[in-house]
Amino acid sequence: MTVYEKPTLEIPQVEVVLSEYFQSTVTEITPLEGGNLSTVFSFVVLDKEYVIKFSDLAGHFEKERFISKLLSSQGIPFPSCHRLGKFQSLDYLISEKISGHNLASCSPEQRRHLLPEVVQLLTRMNHVELGETNGYGMINSDGNGTHNSWTEYVIAVNAENQTGSFWEGWYDLFKTSCLEKDVFDECYNRLLAYSTYNEPHRYFIHGDFHQFNILSDGQHITGIIDSNGKYGDFLVDLATLDWHLQTLDVIQQYQNYQQQIDISIPNFEERIIGAKYYNGLIGLRFYAKMGWKDAYFGLRKELLSLTN
């Protein structure tokens, strides 16, 4: 099995890149944990904090730049982008660093206290105005979705042929990893059935809305980072958050808040199940590709029991 490994860089290489953009002295270049697909460093220029991310996935950062403008222009605390460029075979993106630590580093009590604020931010983010964009599924660098419908996107993202993407050759995982073809097929058939309920809804989806991409100072939420943006049913983000914060009764808190602000969500139960199957199939493949067997079997159990 080939496990994906993100790019490796040394600090002197990062210094070379930053010296080409910043005229002032760059200090405190520090590798950051997290980020499964990018290598990330923080640094300081004139007492202001920034981050630089490196990726070998083509087009990864053009999309982030679009999403940054979409969200930050509408008051969502998402890092503003400063420069996108190339270093050797890698793309890089320099952006502001939002203060705070990820929600995962907060105590259980703090996470419980912060959850209402997380739910409010999630709701605001999912309901940003999308302007003249069109399409569903993954957001391109031009701001449009990659497919004409949600179901078309779901079929494409689970197809065998994914040439040129992170998932190229992913069918090999059935032979080289813990990924099971019969389990995948069963969950995929359920996904197609429930996706009909998600189909009519087009909103902004963060795509990775969990405790490692939500920042806090311990008292309040300070921002969100690392969107894998899509257009579709916003309940995909809720399903992600619920999977990662299983002890906090996320869905009930979310529904309470929607009722409080008078947002009606028709077919909620069917749509959240469709969202969980959508996330779940990506999760099964990702955990198998990364070699994370415990996470794979935990998610496998939840998916198979969803509609029993």
C-alpha positions as CSV (number, residue, x, y, z in Angstrom):
1,M,0.0,0.0,0.0
2,T,1.3,3.5,-0.9
3,V,0.6,6.0,1.9
4,Y,0.3,9.6,0.8
5,E,3.1,11.8,2.2
6,K,2.9,15.6,2.1
7,P,5.9,17.6,0.9
8,T,9.0,17.8,3.1
9,L,10.8,21.2,3.4
10,E,13.5,22.6,5.6
11,I,13.4,26.0,7.1
12,P,16.3,27.4,4.9
13,Q,14.1,26.6,1.9
14,V,11.2,28.5,3.4
15,E,13.5,31.4,4.1
16,V,14.4,31.6,0.4
17,V,10.7,31.7,-0.6
18,L,9.8,34.4,1.9
19,S,12.8,36.6,1.2
20,E,11.5,37.0,-2.4
21,Y,8.2,38.5,-1.2
22,F,8.9,40.3,2.1
23,Q,11.4,43.2,2.1
24,S,11.4,43.3,5.9
25,T,13.1,40.6,8.1
26,V,11.2,37.4,8.5
27,T,11.6,35.7,12.0
28,E,10.2,32.8,14.0
29,I,9.7,30.4,11.1
30,T,8.1,27.4,12.8
31,P,6.7,24.2,11.4
32,L,3.0,23.7,12.3
33,E,1.3,20.4,13.1
34,G,-1.8,19.3,11.2
35,G,-2.7,19.6,7.6
36,N,-2.8,16.2,5.9
37,L,-2.3,17.5,2.4
38,S,-0.1,20.6,3.0
39,T,3.2,21.3,4.8
40,V,2.7,24.5,6.9
41,F,5.0,27.0,8.6
42,S,4.2,30.1,10.7
43,F,6.4,33.2,10.7
44,V,6.5,36.8,11.8
45,V,7.1,40.0,9.8
46,L,7.0,43.4,11.7
47,D,5.2,41.8,14.6
48,K,2.5,40.4,12.4
49,E,1.9,36.6,12.1
50,Y,1.5,34.8,8.8
51,V,1.5,31.2,7.5
52,I,2.9,29.7,4.4
53,K,1.6,26.4,3.0
54,F,3.2,24.1,0.4
55,S,1.4,21.5,-1.6
56,D,2.1,19.2,-4.6
57,L,-1.6,19.0,-5.5
58,A,-2.2,21.2,-8.6
59,G,-4.8,23.9,-8.2
60,H,-5.1,23.4,-4.5
61,F,-4.4,27.0,-3.5
62,E,-6.1,28.8,-6.3
63,K,-9.4,27.5,-4.9
64,E,-8.4,28.5,-1.3
65,R,-7.7,32.1,-2.6
66,F,-11.2,32.3,-4.1
67,I,-12.8,30.9,-0.9
68,S,-10.8,33.3,1.3
69,K,-12.2,36.3,-0.7
70,L,-15.8,34.8,-0.7
71,L,-15.8,34.3,3.1
72,S,-13.8,37.2,4.4
73,S,-15.7,39.7,2.3
74,Q,-18.9,38.6,4.1
75,G,-17.5,38.8,7.6
76,I,-16.5,35.2,8.1
77,P,-13.2,35.0,10.0
78,F,-11.1,33.1,7.4
79,P,-7.5,33.9,6.6
80,S,-6.9,36.5,3.9
81,C,-4.5,35.5,1.2
82,H,-1.4,37.5,0.3
83,R,0.5,35.6,-2.3
84,L,0.3,32.4,-4.4
85,G,3.4,31.2,-6.1
86,K,5.7,28.2,-7.0
87,F,8.8,26.9,-5.4
88,Q,10.5,24.1,-7.4
89,S,7.7,21.6,-8.0
90,L,5.5,22.9,-5.3
91,D,2.8,25.5,-5.1
92,Y,2.7,27.7,-2.0
93,L,0.3,30.2,-0.4
94,I,1.1,32.9,2.0
95,S,-1.8,34.1,4.2
96,E,-2.5,35.8,7.4
97,K,-2.4,33.8,10.6
98,I,-5.6,33.9,12.7
99,S,-4.9,34.1,16.4
100,G,-5.8,31.2,18.7
101,H,-5.3,27.4,18.9
102,N,-7.4,24.7,17.3
103,L,-10.5,23.6,19.1
104,A,-9.0,20.2,19.6
105,S,-6.4,21.6,22.0
106,C,-9.2,23.1,24.2
107,S,-10.4,21.2,27.3
108,P,-13.7,19.2,27.0
109,E,-15.3,21.9,29.2
110,Q,-14.1,24.6,26.9
111,R,-15.3,22.8,23.8
112,R,-18.8,22.4,25.3
113,H,-18.8,26.1,26.2
114,L,-17.7,27.1,22.7
115,L,-20.1,24.8,20.8
116,P,-23.0,27.3,20.6
117,E,-20.6,29.8,19.0
118,V,-19.3,27.1,16.6
119,V,-22.9,26.4,15.5
120,Q,-23.6,30.1,15.0
121,L,-20.4,30.5,12.8
122,L,-21.2,27.4,10.9
123,T,-24.7,28.7,10.1
124,R,-23.4,32.1,9.0
125,M,-20.7,30.5,6.8
126,N,-23.1,28.1,5.1
127,H,-25.5,30.9,4.2
128,V,-23.0,33.3,2.6
129,E,-24.2,34.8,-0.7
130,L,-22.7,32.9,-3.6
131,G,-23.1,35.6,-6.2
132,E,-23.0,34.6,-9.9
133,T,-21.3,31.3,-9.3
134,N,-22.8,28.1,-10.6
135,G,-22.4,24.3,-10.3
136,Y,-22.2,21.8,-7.6
137,G,-19.4,19.9,-5.9
138,M,-15.8,20.9,-5.6
139,I,-15.1,24.6,-6.2
140,N,-12.8,25.5,-9.1
141,S,-10.3,28.3,-9.0
142,D,-12.9,30.4,-11.1
143,G,-15.4,30.0,-8.2
144,N,-17.7,27.6,-10.0
145,G,-18.6,24.1,-9.0
146,T,-17.2,21.2,-11.0
147,H,-20.6,19.5,-11.9
148,N,-24.1,20.3,-13.0
149,S,-25.8,18.6,-10.0
150,W,-25.0,17.1,-6.6
151,T,-25.7,13.6,-7.7
152,E,-23.5,14.0,-10.7
153,Y,-20.7,15.1,-8.4
154,V,-21.3,12.2,-5.9
155,I,-21.0,9.7,-8.8
156,A,-17.9,11.4,-10.1
157,V,-16.1,11.6,-6.8
158,N,-16.6,7.9,-6.2
159,A,-15.7,6.8,-9.7
160,E,-12.7,4.5,-10.3
161,N,-11.0,6.9,-12.8
162,Q,-9.6,9.9,-10.9
163,T,-6.6,10.6,-13.0
164,G,-4.5,13.6,-11.9
165,S,-6.1,13.9,-8.5
166,F,-5.3,12.8,-4.9
167,W,-7.5,9.8,-5.6
168,E,-5.7,8.6,-8.8
169,G,-5.6,4.8,-8.7
170,W,-7.6,4.5,-5.5
171,Y,-9.2,1.2,-6.5
172,D,-5.8,-0.3,-5.7
173,L,-6.7,0.3,-2.0
174,F,-9.2,-2.7,-2.2
175,K,-6.1,-4.9,-2.7
176,T,-3.4,-3.0,-0.7
177,S,-5.2,-1.6,2.3
178,C,-8.1,-2.3,4.8
179,L,-10.6,-0.8,2.4
180,E,-13.3,-3.5,1.7
181,K,-15.1,-3.6,-1.7
182,D,-18.4,-5.0,-0.3
183,V,-18.6,-2.4,2.5
184,F,-17.8,0.4,0.1
185,D,-20.4,-0.8,-2.5
186,E,-23.1,-1.2,0.2
187,C,-22.5,2.3,1.6
188,Y,-22.3,3.8,-2.0
189,N,-25.7,2.4,-2.9
190,R,-27.2,3.9,0.3
191,L,-25.5,7.2,-0.6
192,L,-27.2,7.3,-4.0
193,A,-30.6,6.6,-2.5
194,Y,-30.3,9.4,0.2
195,S,-28.5,11.9,-2.1
196,T,-31.9,12.6,-3.8
197,Y,-32.8,14.5,-0.6
198,N,-29.6,16.6,-0.7
199,E,-29.9,17.2,-4.4
200,P,-32.0,20.4,-4.5
201,H,-29.8,22.4,-2.0
202,R,-26.9,24.6,-3.1
203,Y,-24.9,26.4,-0.4
204,F,-21.3,26.9,0.5
205,I,-19.8,23.9,2.2
206,H,-16.5,24.2,4.1
207,G,-15.7,20.6,3.5
208,D,-13.5,20.0,6.5
209,F,-15.4,21.6,9.4
210,H,-13.9,20.0,12.4
211,Q,-12.0,20.8,15.6
212,F,-8.6,21.0,13.9
213,N,-9.8,23.7,11.5
214,I,-11.7,25.8,14.1
215,L,-9.6,28.2,16.1
216,S,-10.2,29.6,19.6
217,D,-8.5,31.6,22.3
218,G,-10.3,29.5,24.9
219,Q,-13.0,32.0,25.4
220,H,-14.3,32.6,21.9
221,I,-14.0,31.3,18.4
222,T,-11.4,33.3,16.5
223,G,-11.7,31.8,13.1
224,I,-11.7,28.9,10.7
225,I,-9.1,27.6,8.3
226,D,-8.3,25.0,5.6
227,S,-11.5,24.8,3.6
228,N,-12.0,22.0,1.1
229,G,-14.8,24.0,-0.4
230,K,-17.8,22.7,-2.3
231,Y,-21.3,23.7,-3.3
232,G,-24.2,21.6,-2.1
233,D,-26.2,20.8,1.0
234,F,-24.8,22.6,4.1
235,L,-25.7,19.6,6.2
236,V,-22.5,18.0,4.9
237,D,-20.6,20.3,7.3
238,L,-22.9,19.5,10.2
239,A,-22.3,15.8,9.6
240,T,-18.5,16.4,9.7
241,L,-18.7,18.3,13.0
242,D,-21.0,15.7,14.5
243,W,-18.6,12.9,13.6
244,H,-15.6,14.7,15.2
245,L,-17.4,15.9,18.4
246,Q,-19.6,12.9,19.1
247,T,-19.9,13.5,22.8
248,L,-21.4,17.0,22.5
249,D,-24.8,16.3,21.0
250,V,-23.9,18.6,18.1
251,I,-27.0,17.9,15.9
252,Q,-29.5,18.7,18.7
253,Q,-27.7,22.0,19.5
254,Y,-27.7,22.8,15.8
255,Q,-31.4,22.1,15.4
256,N,-32.2,24.2,18.5
257,Y,-30.3,27.2,17.0
258,Q,-32.0,26.9,13.6
259,Q,-35.4,26.9,15.3
260,Q,-34.3,29.9,17.4
261,I,-33.4,32.0,14.3
262,D,-36.4,30.6,12.3
263,I,-34.5,28.6,9.7
264,S,-36.6,25.6,8.4
265,I,-34.7,22.6,7.2
266,P,-37.1,20.3,5.3
267,N,-36.3,16.5,5.2
268,F,-33.6,17.0,7.8
269,E,-33.3,13.4,8.8
270,E,-32.9,12.1,5.3
271,R,-30.5,14.9,4.3
272,I,-28.2,14.4,7.3
273,I,-28.0,10.6,6.6
274,G,-27.1,11.4,2.9
275,A,-24.5,13.8,4.2
276,K,-23.0,11.2,6.5
277,Y,-22.8,8.6,3.7
278,Y,-21.1,11.2,1.5
279,N,-18.5,12.1,4.1
280,G,-18.2,8.5,5.2
281,L,-17.2,7.1,1.8
282,I,-14.5,9.8,1.5
283,G,-13.4,9.0,5.0
284,L,-13.2,5.3,4.5
285,R,-11.0,5.8,1.5
286,F,-8.9,8.5,3.2
287,Y,-8.3,6.5,6.3
288,A,-7.3,3.4,4.2
289,K,-5.0,5.5,2.1
290,M,-3.3,7.0,5.1
291,G,-3.1,3.7,6.9
292,W,-5.3,4.7,9.8
293,K,-6.9,1.4,10.5
294,D,-8.6,2.3,13.9
295,A,-10.3,5.3,12.3
296,Y,-11.3,3.2,9.3
297,F,-13.0,0.5,11.4
298,G,-14.7,3.1,13.7
299,L,-16.2,4.9,10.7
300,R,-17.1,1.6,9.0
301,K,-19.1,0.6,12.0
302,E,-21.0,3.8,12.2
303,L,-21.9,3.8,8.4
304,L,-23.2,0.3,8.4
305,S,-25.4,0.9,11.4
306,L,-26.8,4.3,10.1
307,T,-30.0,3.0,8.5
308,N,-30.4,-0.4,10.3
